[in-house]
Amino acid sequence: MSPRQVAAGLRTRQVTIQQLTESQGQSGYPVESWTSLVSLLASKVDEVGQERFAASQTTSPFDTTWQIPYLASMDPELLNVPKKRRLVYQGRVHDIVSASPIGELHRGIELRTLAGGLLT
């Protein structure tokens, strides 16, 4: 079974998808906050060998691939998922760098992420 064909039974990690909410602060400047959209089960595959050295620091295009069930609110054909959503797993934020549908019949969505900091 290829990484893009993970069976639903392999989705064993409880994750939370959060959405970006933009508002205007009292000063008139934009304020961004994150609110939980949905909790669900996902499969997780840690990627290795993706790092490269650029601009005096080690960078990685992504470090984890997740597969989640299809949700219209996460459909990359309907919204800019990397800009408007992020994934939280065990208190750690994972910034979504790409999202793609799995299969032509909305079998799921594959998310590639970079691990960020802990929620505060």
N, C-alpha and C positions, 0 to 999 in steps of 0.2 A: 504494500500500500504506500503510495507516494505521500509526501508531506501535504500535498493539496487535497488528499482524499482521506482525511482522518475520520474514522467512524465516530458517531456521536458517543459511543461508550467510552471513548478515550478522553472525553472532555471531563476532566476530574478536578480542575482548579476553579475555585470560587473566586470570581473577579467582579469588580464594579466598573461600569462604564460611566464616566462623568461627562457632562456637557458644559461648555463655556457659556457663561452668561455675562453679557456686557451691559453696563449701565453707566450713568453719569454721576460722578461724585459731587459733593457740595461745592467744590472748587470749579466745577465745570469740565474737569478732565475725565476721560473715560476710565472706568474701573472694571476690571475683569475678576470674576469669581467662578468657582467650579461647583456644580451641584450634581448629586448622584442621579443618574437617569434610570439605571437598571442593574441588578445583580444577576449573574448567570454563571453557568459552567462553561469553561473553555479548555481547550488542549493547549499545552505549552511545549515549545521546542526551543531550547537555548542554542543559539548559533555560535560556532567557533570559527576562528580564522578569518573574521571579517574586519579586524582592525587594520588601520593603515596610519602612517605617520604623515601629518600635514600641518603646516604653519606652527611648527615647534610643539605640537601636541598630538597625542594618539586620538584618533577619531574612529568611529564605526558607523556605517550607514544604518545598521540596525543590529540589535543583539538578541532579540527574542521574536519568535513567530508564534502567534496565537491564532486559534480557529474558534470562532463562536458561531452559534446558530444564526440564521438569517434574521435580521431585524430591519424593518423599513427605516427606523431612526438611525441606522448605521450603514445604510446602503451607499457605497461610494459613488454610485451613479446618480444619487439624489442630493448629496451634500458633500462638502469638503471635509471629510472625516478627520484628516490630520490637523486641520485648523480648529474644528469645533468639538472634538472629543479627545478623551484620554482614558487610559485603563489603569485601575488600581488593583494591585495584588499584594496581599499580606502587608498592607500599610505603605507600600512603595509605589510611587507614581511611575507609570511607563508612558512616555510620550509616543503617540502614534505617528510614524513617519510615512506609512503607506497603508492603504486598504484596498482589497480587491475581492470581487465576488468569487465564490467557489461554484463552478458548474453553471450551466445555463438556466437551471430551474431553481435558483436561489437556495442551494443546498447549505450555504453558510457564507461567512465572510472571514477572510484571512487578514490579520493585522500584523504589521511588522513594527516593532517598537524599540525605543532606547530607554533603558532604565534611568530614572531620575532620582530625586531625593525622596526622603520619607515624608509622609503627611505630617503636618504640624498642627 
